[in-house]
Amino acid sequence: MKNIARRIRDREKSIKIFAYVVLFWGLLGVGLQTARSLLGDSPLEYTLITHFYFTTQSNILITIVAILFLFKQKKGQGFTILSFISLINITVTGIVFHILLTPYMSHVSVLNHVLHTINPLLYIMFYYLVLSDHLEIKKFWVSLIYPLIYMALVYTIIEPIFGDLMEQLMTTFESARYVYPFLDPSNYERGIAGLISFNLGVLAPLICFISFLLNYLKFRFEKNLLA
């Protein structure tokens, strides 16, 4: 893998090709997701709701990173932080989908595989093989800000204001008003206590562990690459 990274980074053309591949698949996933919403009944409502999903937001983020990488000449600490947050978001998107959500689904579409399988794998490879900048190991925690804000918005804005609309439109989705089943208190035997136990006692530490691990691996990878 180290040799692959060196070969890619030694060739400007290879770097751009890899970035354009990430950009293409990011645009494809978000574009198809949006198009599906616009072509159905209640297009504006569906499009709005589509962008409530962590998956959609994560795929938008990796697309933005690819655009900035290709077209922004000067990349500073802000880009480094954004690219790392995007790494954790898209990785968590893939993991949560395949472990926690597919059991609730009777069929996994091609679009779902683009958003939850292909794009996470492509971006992880892009982050390690193409991007050279990385955060200090101790700053892994910055990736936790986005998921925590997202969860707070689910309970303060999305569910209270748009919950009824989401239930009305997303009839095949279990716990649609909370966006995801694992955010719905009614899915836990102990209600809110069970929700807090799972999300703060299991999911948050898992995201924390993934963030630290991926940041540490990036640090080691870049160090070995320079050796």
SEBABA-964946 format. One record per atom (N, C-alpha, C): residue in three letters; x, y, z. Coordinates in steps of 0.001 Angstrom, whole numbers, padded with zeros to 6 digits, always signed. Layout:
# residues N
alaXYZ/...
# end
This chain:
# residues 227
met+000839-001212+000000/met+000000+000000+000000/met+000865+001249+000000/lys+001988+001175+000710/lys+002912+002306+000753/lys+003451+002603-000634/asn+003793+001568-001372/asn+004322+001742-002725/asn+003266+002306-003663/ile+002025+001872-003469/ile+000929+002401-004294/ile+000768+003895-004055/ala+000795+004297-002777/ala+000666+005713-002435/ala+001793+006526-003048/arg+003012+006001-002994/arg+004147+006719-003570/arg+003988+006892-005071/arg+003541+005822-005738/arg+003374+005906-007198/arg+002293+006917-007571/ile+001207+006947-006782/ile+000131+007891-007064/ile+000599+009321-006833/arg+001256+009563-005698/arg+001662+010923-005349/arg+002809+011438-006206/asp+003552+010552-006812/asp+004653+010972-007684/asp+004160+011423-009055/arg+002891+011170-009330/arg+002339+011524-010639/arg+001124+012433-010449/glu+001250+013655-010907/glu+000166+014625-010771/glu-001100+014140-011455/lys-000918+013459-012580/lys-002067+012962-013327/lys-002816+011898-012521/ser-002088+011034-011861/ser-002713+009979-011055/ser-003485+010566-009883/ile-002912+011597-009272/ile-003574+012269-008155/ile-004913+012846-008598/lys-004904+013529-009738/lys-006126+014159-010233/lys-007158+013118-010653/ile-006703+012048-011277/ile-007632+010991-011692/ile-008347+010419-010476/phe-007589+010129-009426/phe-008179+009564-008203/phe-009187+010543-007608/ala-008822+011823-007557/ala-009722+012833-007002/ala-010988+012970-007854/tyr-010825+012915-009172/tyr-011991+013011-010061/tyr-012901+011793-009919/val-012324+010642-009651/val-013136+009439-009421/val-014006+009623-008179/val-013397+010132-007101/val-014154+010404-005869/val-015237+011439-006148/leu-014887+012478-006884/leu-015847+013529-007215/leu-016994+012967-008047/phe-016670+012153-009041/phe-017703+011587-009917/phe-018701+010749-009127/trp-018183+009836-008299/trp-019078+008961-007556/trp-019843+009722-006476/gly-019209+010747-005909/gly-019919+011577-004934/gly-021088+012307-005579/leu-020821+012930-006725/leu-021879+013630-007459/leu-022952+012660-007933/leu-022528+011471-008367/leu-023483+010473-008837/leu-024428+010054-007707/gly-023856+009757-006549/gly-024683+009327-005428/gly-025661+010392-004977/val-025144+011605-004751/val-026004+012708-004298/val-026996+013093-005390/gly-026525+013082-006654/gly-027394+013432-007778/gly-028547+012461-007943/leu-028250+011168-007878/leu-029303+010162-008008/leu-030276+010225-006838/gln-029734+010461-005656/gln-030579+010578-004468/gln-031539+011753-004605/thr-031024+012887-005072/thr-031852+014084-005247/thr-032844+013903-006384/ala-032383+013308-007490/ala-033256+013091-008649/ala-034424+012181-008290/arg-034147+011143-007509/arg-035214+010239-007088/arg-036269+010984-006282/ser-035814+011938-005463/ser-036750+012727-004663/ser-037577+013666-005534/leu-036914+014307-006492/leu-037587+015290-007337/leu-038577+014661-008300/leu-038332+013409-008681/leu-039196+012749-009664/leu-040402+012054-009027/gly-040437+012001-007698/gly-041556+011354-007022/gly-042651+012329-006657/asp-043631+011820-005911/asp-044686+012698-005402/asp-044095+013619-004334/ser-044667+014798-004203/ser-044192+015786-003214/ser-042679+015984-003345/pro-042190+016399-004513/pro-040743+016476-004769/pro-039978+017393-003819/leu-040544+018540-003491/leu-039830+019474-002619/leu-039701+018899-001209/glu-040780+018288-000733/glu-040744+017700+000613/glu-039765+016531+000676/tyr-039806+015674-000345/tyr-038895+014537-000382/tyr-037435+014987-000451/thr-037188+016013-001259/thr-035818+016520-001402/thr-035312+017078-000073/leu-036174+017813+000618/leu-035811+018361+001929/leu-035474+017233+002901/ile-036350+016240+002973/ile-036163+015132+003902/ile-034918+014333+003572/thr-034648+014165+002278/thr-033461+013419+001852/thr-032192+014002+002455/his-032162+015322+002576/his-030968+015979+003091/his-030894+015979+004621/phe-031899+015397+005273/phe-031821+015194+006717/phe-030976+013969+007055/tyr-030788+013106+006083/tyr-030097+011852+006365/tyr-028589+012056+006457/phe-028013+011465+007475/phe-026564+011543+007697/phe-025806+011036+006477/thr-026377+010038+005817/thr-025769+009476+004608/thr-025615+010535+003527/thr-026702+011254+003255/thr-026657+012293+002221/thr-025638+013363+002578/gln-025656+013793+003825/gln-024723+014831+004265/gln-023274+014364+004159/ser-023017+013105+004511/ser-021657+012570+004436/ser-021172+012502+002993/asn-022045+012109+002084/asn-021667+012044+000674/asn-021471+013439+000076/ile-022239+014402+000560/ile-022021+015787+000139/ile-020653+016267+000616/leu-020298+015923+001847/leu-019011+016350+002410/leu-017831+015811+001611/ile-017848+014519+001255/ile-016706+013974+000513/ile-016630+014581-000887/thr-017794+014951-001433/thr-017816+015618-002739/thr-017187+017001-002640/ile-017505+017719-001568/ile-016924+019041-001337/ile-015411+018938-001164/val-014958+017917-000418/val-013515+017726-000224/val-012823+017494-001568/ala-013415+016670-002417/ala-012829+016399-003728/ala-012764+017671-004577/ile-013818+018482-004516/ile-013840+019744-005271/ile-012754+020690-004770/leu-012667+020842-003451/leu-011646+021721-002876/leu-010249+021230-003214/phe-010055+019931-003165/phe-008745+019365-003478/phe-008345+019659-004921/leu-009307+019555-005826/leu-009012+019729-007251/leu-008890+021196-007655/phe-009689+022062-007042/phe-009797+023428-007567/phe-009345+024528-006609/lys-009052+024186-005359/lys-008557+025198-004422/lys-007041+025102-004357/gln-006366+026171-004741/gln-004910+026150-004824/gln-004255+026023-003451/lys-004718+026819-002489/lys-004106+026826-001168/lys-004998+026094-000177/lys-004453+025053+000419/lys-005232+024250+001367/lys-004603+024375+002752/gly-005369+024832+003710/gly-004840+025036+005052/gly-005385+024047+006053/gln-005342+024429+007328/gln-005797+023568+008409/gln-007286+023265+008292/gly-008037+024224+007782/gly-009470+024008+007618/gly-009766+022829+006700/phe-009010+022725+005617/phe-009188+021607+004693/phe-008797+020292+005359/thr-007733+020313+006141/thr-007285+019111+006842/thr-008356+018617+007807/ile-008970+019549+008544/ile-010033+019183+009486/ile-011257+018659+008738/leu-011652+019362+007679/leu-012822+018953+006903/leu-012628+017570+006289/ser-011449+017319+005753/ser-011192+016020+005119/ser-011234+014895+006145/phe-010788+015169+007382/phe-010828+014145+008427/phe-012258+013921+008926/ile-013000+014995+009132/ile-014400+014860+009532/ile-015166+014054+008475/ser-014883+014342+007214/ser-015535+013615+006126/ser-015164+012134+006152/leu-013910+011849+006486/leu-013465+010454+006592/leu-014273+009704+007644/ile-014416+010297+008824/ile-015134+009631+009906/ile-016617+009514+009564/asn-017191+010586+009017/asn-018616+010560+008667/asn-018940+009461+007657/ile-018145+009392+006590/ile-018447+008424+005533/ile-018139+007006+005992/thr-017135+006849+006870/thr-016830+005523+007413/thr-017948+005055+008331/val-018392+005946+009210/val-019503+005620+010110/val-020770+005341+009305/thr-020979+006102+008244/thr-022132+005879+007363/thr-022149+004449+006842/gly-021007+003986+006355/gly-020925+002631+005832/gly-021124+001585+006910/ile-020469+001776+008050/ile-020552+000800+009141/ile-021966+000714+009707/val-022553+001876+010024/val-023896+001897+010610/val-024917+001305+009644/phe-024801+001646+008366/phe-025757+001134+007384/phe-025715-000387+007317/his-024517-000932+007178/his-024405-002377+006976/his-024662-003182+008247/ile-024423-002578+009412/ile-024611-003327+010657/ile-025970-003067+011294/leu-026401-001795+011330/leu-027604-001445+012078/leu-028856-001264+011220/leu-028697-000916+009949/leu-029866-000571+009143/leu-030312-001657+008173/thr-029371-002379+007576/thr-029777-003410+006602/thr-030705-004468+007201/pro-030614-004776+008520/pro-031580-005733+009075/pro-033036-005266+008967/tyr-033240-003942+008854/tyr-034590-003406+008732/tyr-035034-003300+007277/met-034158-003649+006334/met-034448-003465+004918/met-034626-004812+004224/ser-035657-004893+003385/ser-035902-006128+002635/ser-035058-006195+001372/his-034589-005022+000901/his-033801-004966-000331/his-032831-003794-000262/val-031601-004016-000670/val-030593-002955-000728/val-030373-002586-002191/ser-030728-001370-002546/ser-030662-000937-003941/ser-029241-000599-004366/val-029066-000436-005674/val-027767-000026-006218/val-027381+001342-005669/leu-028363+002247-005577/leu-028090+003582-005039/leu-027578+003495-003611/asn-028185+002637-002810/asn-027721+002475-001435/asn-026292+001957-001382/his-025934+001083-002301/his-024560+000587-002333/his-023581+001683-002761/val-024026+002568-003663/val-023174+003699-004065/val-022908+004594-002861/leu-023975+004928-002128/leu-023872+005864-001006/leu-023194+005258+000221/his-023412+003954+000447/his-022976+003337+001692/his-021813+002359+001558/thr-021478+001995+000340/thr-020401+001016+000145/thr-019295+001563-000752/ile-019650+001932-001972/ile-018647+002385-002943/ile-017993+003682-002490/asn-018795+004680-002156/asn-018219+005979-001779/asn-017396+005938-000494/pro-017839+005218+000541/pro-016965+005095+001718/pro-015621+004456+001389/leu-015629+003385+000607/leu-014370+002719+000259/leu-013474+003615-000585/leu-014075+004309-001555/leu-013292+005201-002416/leu-012665+006337-001609/tyr-013456+006930-000714/tyr-012923+008067+000042/tyr-011841+007642+001016/ile-011997+006478+001641/ile-010957+005980+002552/ile-009646+005807+001792/met-009708+005228+000593/met-008501+005060-000225/met-007928+006419-000622/phe-008810+007349-000984/phe-008385+008694-001362/phe-007679+009385-000200/tyr-008248+009243+001006/tyr-007691+009914+002175/tyr-006283+009411+002494/tyr-006087+008116+002393/tyr-004788+007547+002762/tyr-003778+007580+001616/leu-004230+007334+000414/leu-003293+007216-000700/leu-002955+008547-001356/val-003881+009503-001311/val-003690+010767-002047/val-003388+011937-001119/leu-004205+012127-000091/leu-004006+013267+000807/leu-002786+013042+001694/ser-001970+014053+001806/ser-000765+013926+002632/ser-000903+014610+003986/asp-001734+015652+004069/asp-001911+016365+005335/asp-002781+015552+006293/his-002491+015659+007574/his-003273+014939+008569/his-003228+015692+009891/leu-004178+015372+010761/leu-004245+016005+012073/leu-003254+015365+013038/glu-002930+016111+014091/glu-002187+015508+015189/glu-003069+014423+015809/ile-002450+013380+016316/ile-003209+012261+016863/ile-004188+012724+017942/lys-003742+013640+018801/lys-004580+014072+019924/lys-005802+014883+019488/lys-005856+015302+018230/lys-006983+016103+017744/lys-008053+015260+017061/phe-008015+013959+017279/phe-008999+013071+016668/phe-010427+013450+017064/trp-010575+014097+018202/trp-011892+014408+018757/trp-012704+015373+017891/val-012054+016108+016979/val-012808+017080+016164/val-013892+016399+015331/ser-013681+015118+015037/ser-014655+014395+014222/ser-015942+014101+014981/leu-015922+014234+016300/leu-017104+013940+017107/leu-018108+015091+017100/ile-017648+016275+016728/ile-018513+017454+016759/ile-019719+017274+015835/tyr-019459+016816+014621/tyr-020535+016705+013620/tyr-021626+015722+014059/pro-021280+014480+014446/pro-022327+013550+014873/pro-023132+014034+016075/leu-022466+014698+017023/leu-023171+015188+018206/leu-024154+016300+017840/ile-023724+017206+016968/ile-024625+018275+016506/ile-025792+017671+015729/tyr-025487+016676+014901/tyr-026522+016024+014106/tyr-027591+015403+015007/met-027160+014659+016020/met-028109+014027+016929/met-028936+015067+017675/ala-028303+016157+018069/ala-029029+017224+018766/ala-030104+017821+017858/leu-029788+017986+016578/leu-030750+018556+015628/leu-031928+017615+015390/val-031673+016307+015430/val-032756+015339+015256/val-033831+015547+016319/tyr-033407+015765+017569/tyr-034360+015860+018681/tyr-034906+017273+018906/thr-034211+018276+018406/thr-034668+019651+018647/thr-035366+020279+017440/ile-035064+019811+016237/ile-035637+020423+015030/ile-036315+019395+014117/ile-035567+018371+013717/ile-036077+017447+012698/ile-037324+016708+013186/glu-037247+016033+014331/glu-038405+015270+014811/glu-039568+016165+015239/pro-039330+017225+016021/pro-040465+018060+016446/pro-041172+018777+015294/ile-040410+019254+014318/ile-040991+020074+013256/ile-041388+019251+012030/phe-040524+018298+011646/phe-040749+017562+010404/phe-041121+016091+010622/gly-041262+015681+011875/gly-041533+014276+012176/gly-042795+013748+011513/asp-043899+014484+011613/asp-045162+014040+011015/asp-045030+013918+009498/leu-044364+014883+008873/leu-044164+014846+007425/leu-043333+013634+007023/met-042303+013344+007779/met-041435+012211+007463/met-042187+010894+007605/glu-043023+010776+008625/glu-043839+009570+008782/glu-044828+009425+007636/gln-045358+010545+007187/gln-046346+010526+006107/gln-045728+010116+004777/leu-044505+010592+004522/leu-043867+010337+003231/leu-043048+009055+003215/met-042334+008783+004307/met-041453+007614+004369/met-042181+006440+005030/thr-043237+005973+004384/thr-044094+004949+004986/thr-043406+003596+005122/thr-042383+003341+004316/thr-041693+002039+004384/thr-040508+002063+005338/phe-040224+003219+005925/phe-039085+003363+006828/phe-039560+003244+008272/glu-038986+002340+009007/glu-039315+002226+010427/glu-038714+003404+011188/ser-039493+003967+012098/ser-039038+005112+012910/ser-038627+006293+012033/ala-039398+006537+010978/ala-039047+007580+010003/ala-038928+008958+010641/arg-039748+009254+011646/arg-039751+010595+012229/arg-038443+010908+012959/tyr-037706+009880+013348/tyr-036409+010091+014006/tyr-035239+009857+013040/val-035544+009789+011770/val-034583+009576+010691/val-034067+008129+010686/tyr-033524+007678+011832/tyr-032976+006325+011912/tyr-033581+005573+013095/pro-033790+004250+012966/pro-034410+003455+014052/pro-033663+003528+015371/phe-032320+003601+015321/phe-031567+003605+016577/phe-031632+004947+017305/leu-032281+005944+016694/leu-032488+007229+017357/leu-033903+007357+017926/asp-034717+006338+017735/asp-036098+006342+018194/asp-036191+005710+019590/pro-036618+006465+020599/pro-036700+005928+021976/pro-037635+004728+022088/ser-038656+004673+021237/ser-039636+003583+021326/ser-039054+002232+020928/asn-037885+002224+020311/asn-037256+000971+019907/asn-036437+000340+021033/tyr-036419+000983+022188/tyr-035649+000473+023319/tyr-036591+000091+024452/glu-036306-001027+025105/glu-037155-001495+026194/glu-037249-000475+027317/arg-036152+000239+027548/arg-036132+001229+028630/arg-036370+002647+028122/gly-036875+002760+026905/gly-037213+004071+026353/gly-036014+004992+026233/ile-036169+006205+026766/ile-035106+007208+026659/ile-033834+006737+027353/ala-033974+006033+028468/ala-032793+005526+029170/ala-032020+004545+028287/gly-032749+003699+027572/gly-032107+002762+026658/gly-031468+003469+025480/leu-032151+004502+024992/leu-031619+005311+023894/leu-030299+005954+024291/ile-030273+006572+025454/ile-029063+007231+025935/ile-027946+006214+026155/ser-028311+005072+026727/ser-027306+004031+026997/ser-026657+003549+025715/phe-027485+003336+024678/phe-026933+002828+023425/phe-026122+003892+022692/asn-026700+005079+022526/asn-026048+006101+021701/asn-024836+006732+022377/leu-024916+006956+023685/leu-023780+007552+024385/leu-022856+006500+024997/gly-023419+005327+025268/gly-022606+004284+025876/gly-021977+003321+024902/val-022569+003220+023694/val-022049+002293+022685/val-021624+003026+021411/leu-022585+003763+020817/leu-022309+004384+019518/leu-021256+005487+019610/ala-021377+006388+020597/ala-020406+007479+020737/ala-018987+006966+021003/pro-018801+006025+021939/pro-017462+005469+022130/pro-016938+004760+020890/leu-017843+004131+020133/leu-017419+003464+018899/leu-016892+004478+017891/ile-017625+005601+017734/ile-017176+006662+016824/ile-015857+007239+017310/cys-015741+007404+018624/cys-014508+007923+019222/cys-013341+006986+018916/phe-013574+005696+019073/phe-012533+004704+018800/phe-012140+004704+017325/ile-013140+004747+016438/ile-012871+004771+014998/ile-012062+006012+014635/ser-012428+007162+015226/ser-011732+008417+014942/ser-010270+008339+015358/phe-010045+007855+016571/phe-008670+007731+017057/phe-007876+006748+016198/leu-008482+005601+015912/leu-007789+004565+015150/leu-007418+005048+013750/leu-008367+005649+013045/leu-008093+006097+011684/leu-007082+007242+011656/asn-007144+008118+012665/asn-006174+009208+012731/asn-004773+008679+013052/tyr-004721+007707+013956/tyr-003433+007097+014296/tyr-002847+006360+013095/leu-003686+005619+012372/leu-003219+004894+011190/leu-002710+005859+010117/lys-003390+006998+009980/lys-002946+008008+009009/lys-001582+008568+009413/phe-001434+008848+010713/phe-000164+009368+011225/phe+000970+008377+010946/arg+000736+007112+011256/arg+001758+006072+011041/arg+002029+005878+009557/phe+000976+005925+008761/phe+001132+005722+007323/phe+002008+006814+006708/glu+001733+008063+007079/glu+002516+009173+006521/glu+003954+009121+007017/lys+004137+008723+008267/lys+005492+008615+008815/lys+006282+007530+008093/asn+005659+006390+007834/asn+006340+005295+007122/asn+006587+005662+005665/leu+005711+006478+005125/leu+005860+006878+003723/leu+007095+007748+003531/leu+007430+008515+004554/leu+008591+009408+004480/leu+009901+008700+004875/ala+009771+007520+005447/ala+010958+006806+005921/ala+011800+006290+004745/
# end
